[in-house]
Amino acid sequence: MGAERFSVSSILRRLQPGAAEAAVPTLTITNITRHTQLAANVQVAGDGNHRRKGLLGRERLAEGEGLWIVPCEAVHTFWMQFPIDLIYLDRKHQVVKTRSNVRPWRLSACLRAHSVVELAAGVIRGTHTMPGDRLSLESGT
C-alpha cells in the first residue's frame, strides 16, 4: 500500500482523548527539495502530554528516529542526556529555521514556526537541510 500524506489536523484528530494509541501514525520525513530522507520512524507529539514530555527520559535517538512536535514554536533540552537537531516548520512544512547539535540545557525558539522536528544530532548536516526546503511527512506504515 502506498504512503499516505497527513495534514496537521488529521494527526491531531487521531490524538484526541479516547483515540486508540495504535491510531497514532509513525511518519517518514523526507526533504523533497534535496531528495533526502531525514527519518523513517518519527513519532508525533500532538497533544499537551506528549508535547511536554518530548524526548525526556530517553537515552538517545537511534538513526532514523525523531519526534514531530505540533503545534510548537520553542523547545528546551533541560534534563536531556544527548544533543539533537531541530528543524522548525511552517504550516506548509517549509523549513523556517534549523539548529544543529543542540546540547542539553539549552532553549531554542522560532516564533514563525508552527511545528518542530527533533532529530538525532548530525541529520541536518548530513542531509544539507536548510531554511526554504520543503519537507514531506508521510505515513511510515
DRENNUDREN-475895 format. One record per residue (C-alpha): x, y negated, z; chain; residue number from 1. Coordinates in nm, 4 decimals, always signed. Each point is the difference from the previous one (the first is absolute). Last residue first. Example, Ala and Ser with C-alpha at 12.3 -4.5 7.8 and 13.67 -1.06 7.14 Angstrom:
<rs>
((+1.3670; +0.1060; +0.7140); A; 2)
((-0.1370; +0.3440; +0.0660); A; 1)
</rs>
This chain:
<rs>
((+0.3325; -0.2162; +0.7707); A; 141)
((+0.2284; -0.3022; -0.0055); A; 140)
((-0.2849; -0.2384; -0.0654); A; 139)
((+0.1291; -0.3070; -0.1760); A; 138)
((+0.1519; -0.3330; +0.0986); A; 137)
((+0.1572; -0.1729; -0.3020); A; 136)
((+0.2431; -0.2845; +0.0618); A; 135)
((+0.0539; -0.3202; -0.1987); A; 134)
((+0.3372; -0.1751; +0.0091); A; 133)
((-0.0027; -0.3780; +0.0510); A; 132)
((+0.2178; +0.0102; +0.3105); A; 131)
((+0.2641; +0.2730; -0.0250); A; 130)
((+0.0374; +0.3772; -0.0178); A; 129)
((+0.3433; +0.1133; -0.1222); A; 128)
((-0.0982; +0.3640; +0.0699); A; 127)
((+0.3049; +0.0887; +0.2087); A; 126)
((+0.0226; -0.3429; +0.1619); A; 125)
((-0.3657; +0.0031; +0.1046); A; 124)
((+0.0220; +0.3634; +0.1136); A; 123)
((+0.3090; -0.0547; +0.2143); A; 122)
((-0.1645; +0.0067; +0.3418); A; 121)
((-0.2947; +0.2399; +0.0048); A; 120)
((-0.3267; -0.1649; -0.0948); A; 119)
((-0.2590; -0.2313; +0.1548); A; 118)
((-0.2541; -0.1351; -0.2487); A; 117)
((-0.1689; -0.3219; +0.1049); A; 116)
((-0.3428; -0.1421; -0.0797); A; 115)
((-0.1806; -0.3235; -0.0916); A; 114)
((+0.3097; -0.2132; -0.0281); A; 113)
((+0.0099; -0.3786; -0.0421); A; 112)
((+0.0777; -0.0497; +0.3707); A; 111)
((+0.3157; +0.2082; -0.0274); A; 110)
((+0.1395; +0.1223; +0.3302); A; 109)
((+0.2943; +0.1819; +0.1572); A; 108)
((+0.0902; +0.0538; +0.3641); A; 107)
((+0.3030; +0.1935; +0.1278); A; 106)
((+0.0765; +0.2303; +0.2932); A; 105)
((+0.1055; +0.2989; -0.2110); A; 104)
((+0.1840; -0.0700; -0.3261); A; 103)
((-0.1529; -0.1218; -0.3250); A; 102)
((+0.2046; +0.1737; -0.2708); A; 101)
((-0.1461; -0.1915; -0.2919); A; 100)
((-0.2685; -0.2686; +0.0034); A; 99)
((-0.2185; -0.0539; -0.3046); A; 98)
((-0.2477; -0.2732; -0.0892); A; 97)
((-0.2946; -0.0647; -0.2336); A; 96)
((-0.0169; +0.3428; -0.1666); A; 95)
((-0.3161; +0.0297; -0.2093); A; 94)
((-0.2543; +0.2463; +0.1333); A; 93)
((-0.2980; -0.2020; -0.1301); A; 92)
((-0.0953; -0.1096; +0.3523); A; 91)
((+0.3541; -0.1298; +0.0634); A; 90)
((+0.2803; +0.2285; +0.1107); A; 89)
((+0.2827; -0.0231; +0.2559); A; 88)
((+0.2697; +0.2668; -0.0336); A; 87)
((+0.1923; +0.0849; +0.3151); A; 86)
((+0.3070; +0.2244; +0.0285); A; 85)
((+0.0632; +0.1774; +0.3296); A; 84)
((+0.2637; +0.0271; +0.2734); A; 83)
((-0.0167; +0.2731; +0.2666); A; 82)
((-0.1024; +0.0592; +0.3617); A; 81)
((-0.2981; -0.2316; +0.0296); A; 80)
((-0.0783; -0.1627; +0.3349); A; 79)
((-0.0643; -0.3388; -0.1641); A; 78)
((+0.0019; +0.0210; -0.3788); A; 77)
((-0.2527; -0.2707; -0.0636); A; 76)
((-0.2407; -0.0550; -0.2836); A; 75)
((-0.1742; -0.2930; -0.1662); A; 74)
((-0.2649; -0.0720; -0.2643); A; 73)
((-0.2101; +0.3155; +0.0245); A; 72)
((-0.3275; +0.1359; -0.1389); A; 71)
((+0.0903; +0.2732; -0.0685); A; 70)
((+0.3120; +0.1731; +0.1294); A; 69)
((+0.1414; +0.2455; -0.2550); A; 68)
((+0.2352; +0.2453; +0.1738); A; 67)
((+0.2859; +0.1912; -0.1559); A; 66)
((+0.1535; +0.3343; -0.0797); A; 65)
((+0.1982; +0.0921; -0.3129); A; 64)
((+0.3250; +0.0661; +0.1852); A; 63)
((-0.0780; +0.0624; +0.3653); A; 62)
((-0.0931; -0.2887; +0.2256); A; 61)
((+0.1694; +0.0177; +0.3380); A; 60)
((-0.0401; +0.0721; +0.3718); A; 59)
((-0.3698; -0.0788; +0.0058); A; 58)
((-0.1624; -0.1356; +0.3150); A; 57)
((-0.0950; -0.3301; -0.1571); A; 56)
((-0.0481; +0.0234; -0.3786); A; 55)
((-0.3213; -0.2026; -0.0076); A; 54)
((-0.1663; +0.0196; +0.3409); A; 53)
((-0.1832; -0.3330; -0.0260); A; 52)
((-0.1028; +0.0588; -0.3627); A; 51)
((-0.1280; +0.3506; +0.0779); A; 50)
((-0.2127; -0.1216; +0.2904); A; 49)
((-0.1323; -0.3056; -0.1825); A; 48)
((-0.1064; +0.1804; -0.3154); A; 47)
((+0.1681; +0.0278; -0.3390); A; 46)
((+0.3284; +0.1726; +0.0751); A; 45)
((+0.0362; +0.2134; -0.3127); A; 44)
((+0.2585; +0.2778; -0.0251); A; 43)
((+0.2486; +0.0065; -0.2854); A; 42)
((+0.1370; +0.3328; -0.1231); A; 41)
((+0.1316; -0.0462; -0.3545); A; 40)
((+0.2188; -0.3069; +0.0538); A; 39)
((+0.1610; -0.2779; -0.2050); A; 38)
((-0.0333; +0.1591; -0.3439); A; 37)
((+0.1712; -0.1925; -0.2781); A; 36)
((-0.1301; -0.1305; -0.3329); A; 35)
((+0.1404; -0.3521; +0.0562); A; 34)
((-0.3244; -0.1977; -0.0384); A; 33)
((-0.2141; +0.2980; +0.0986); A; 32)
((+0.1674; +0.0222; +0.3408); A; 31)
((-0.1624; +0.3207; +0.1200); A; 30)
((-0.1663; +0.0778; +0.3302); A; 29)
((-0.1414; +0.3477; +0.0587); A; 28)
((-0.2768; +0.0011; +0.2546); A; 27)
((-0.1244; +0.2437; +0.2609); A; 26)
((-0.3732; -0.0279; +0.0264); A; 25)
((-0.2030; -0.0419; +0.3174); A; 24)
((-0.2901; +0.2452; -0.0290); A; 23)
((+0.1794; +0.2529; +0.2250); A; 22)
((-0.0591; -0.2273; +0.2999); A; 21)
((-0.3730; +0.0281; -0.0628); A; 20)
((-0.1781; -0.3320; +0.0042); A; 19)
((-0.1791; -0.0604; +0.3310); A; 18)
((+0.1350; -0.3504; +0.0420); A; 17)
((+0.0836; -0.1452; -0.3415); A; 16)
((+0.3301; +0.1100; -0.1528); A; 15)
((-0.1445; +0.1332; -0.3261); A; 14)
((-0.1711; -0.3349; -0.0586); A; 13)
((+0.3385; -0.1688; +0.0491); A; 12)
((+0.1568; +0.2023; -0.2815); A; 11)
((-0.2879; -0.0810; -0.2373); A; 10)
((+0.0256; -0.3711; +0.0901); A; 9)
((+0.3747; -0.0113; -0.0638); A; 8)
((-0.0501; +0.1520; -0.3415); A; 7)
((+0.1128; +0.3507; -0.0762); A; 6)
((+0.1231; +0.1494; -0.3248); A; 5)
((-0.0537; +0.3712; -0.0558); A; 4)
((+0.2768; +0.2220; -0.1282); A; 3)
((-0.1059; +0.2625; -0.2483); A; 2)
((-0.1313; +0.3482; +0.0843); A; 1)
</rs>
